[in-house]
Amino acid sequence: MVKGKAVAVVTFPSTHYAISAERLLAAKACAYTIIPTPSELSHQCGIALQISFDDVQSIGILLKESRIRFLSHRGTIVDNRLYLEENTML
């Protein structure tokens, strides 16, 4: 594993779910960054959210309670570059 800041990339099956998630997290004052979905993760929706790995569990609960469909993947940020880990769906 590359040393750096641990993050999670949250992907969605459609833009509808991505926008709903972004609105929910904004309303709850959760920290996130909107990023293009890495092509190695999905071709379904071009919008993904990058969150701190420390927030994966709490944000996952919020999304599930709101019936927002998503997958989260572990990654690492090094020198402003995202490195995704293989087979790490959370």
C-alpha positions as CSV (number, residue, x, y, z in Angstrom):
1,M,0.0,0.0,0.0
2,V,1.2,3.5,-0.8
3,K,1.7,5.7,2.2
4,G,-0.4,8.8,2.3
5,K,-3.9,10.0,3.3
6,A,-6.4,7.2,3.5
7,V,-9.7,8.0,1.7
8,A,-12.7,6.3,0.3
9,V,-14.2,6.9,-3.1
10,V,-18.0,6.5,-3.1
11,T,-19.5,5.6,-6.5
12,F,-23.2,5.4,-7.5
13,P,-25.3,3.5,-10.1
14,S,-26.8,6.8,-11.4
15,T,-26.5,10.5,-11.3
16,H,-29.7,10.7,-9.3
17,Y,-28.1,8.8,-6.4
18,A,-24.9,10.9,-6.6
19,I,-26.8,14.2,-6.5
20,S,-29.0,12.9,-3.6
21,A,-25.9,11.8,-1.7
22,E,-24.2,15.2,-2.2
23,R,-27.3,17.1,-1.0
24,L,-27.6,14.8,2.0
25,L,-24.0,15.2,3.0
26,A,-24.1,19.0,2.5
27,A,-27.2,19.2,4.7
28,K,-25.4,17.1,7.4
29,A,-22.2,19.2,7.1
30,C,-20.1,16.1,6.2
31,A,-16.8,16.7,4.6
32,Y,-16.5,15.4,1.0
33,T,-15.1,16.3,-2.4
34,I,-16.9,15.7,-5.7
35,I,-14.6,14.0,-8.1
36,P,-15.0,12.3,-11.5
37,T,-15.6,8.6,-11.1
38,P,-12.3,6.8,-11.8
39,S,-12.9,4.7,-14.9
40,E,-11.4,1.6,-13.3
41,L,-14.3,1.7,-10.7
42,S,-17.4,2.3,-12.8
43,H,-18.8,3.5,-16.1
44,Q,-22.4,3.9,-14.7
45,C,-22.2,7.4,-13.3
46,G,-19.5,10.0,-13.8
47,I,-19.9,11.6,-10.4
48,A,-18.2,10.1,-7.3
49,L,-17.5,11.5,-3.8
50,Q,-14.2,11.3,-2.0
51,I,-14.4,11.2,1.7
52,S,-12.0,10.6,4.6
53,F,-11.5,6.9,5.4
54,D,-12.4,7.8,9.0
55,D,-15.9,8.8,7.9
56,V,-16.7,5.7,5.9
57,Q,-18.9,4.1,8.5
58,S,-20.9,7.2,9.6
59,I,-21.5,8.3,6.0
60,G,-22.4,4.8,4.9
61,I,-25.0,4.7,7.6
62,L,-26.5,8.1,6.4
63,L,-26.6,6.9,2.8
64,K,-28.2,3.6,3.7
65,E,-30.8,5.2,5.9
66,S,-31.7,7.5,3.0
67,R,-31.9,4.5,0.7
68,I,-29.1,5.9,-1.5
69,R,-27.4,3.1,-3.5
70,F,-23.6,3.3,-3.5
71,L,-20.4,1.4,-3.3
72,S,-17.3,2.6,-1.5
73,H,-13.7,1.8,-2.4
74,R,-10.5,2.3,-0.4
75,G,-7.8,4.6,-1.8
76,T,-4.8,6.7,-0.8
77,I,-3.9,10.3,-1.7
78,V,-0.2,10.9,-2.3
79,D,1.1,14.2,-3.8
80,N,-2.5,15.1,-4.8
81,R,-2.9,11.9,-6.8
82,L,-5.5,9.2,-6.0
83,Y,-4.2,5.6,-5.8
84,L,-7.0,3.0,-5.6
85,E,-6.4,-0.3,-3.9
86,E,-7.5,-3.4,-5.7
87,N,-10.4,-5.5,-4.4
88,T,-11.2,-3.1,-1.5
89,M,-14.9,-2.5,-1.8
90,L,-16.1,-1.4,1.6
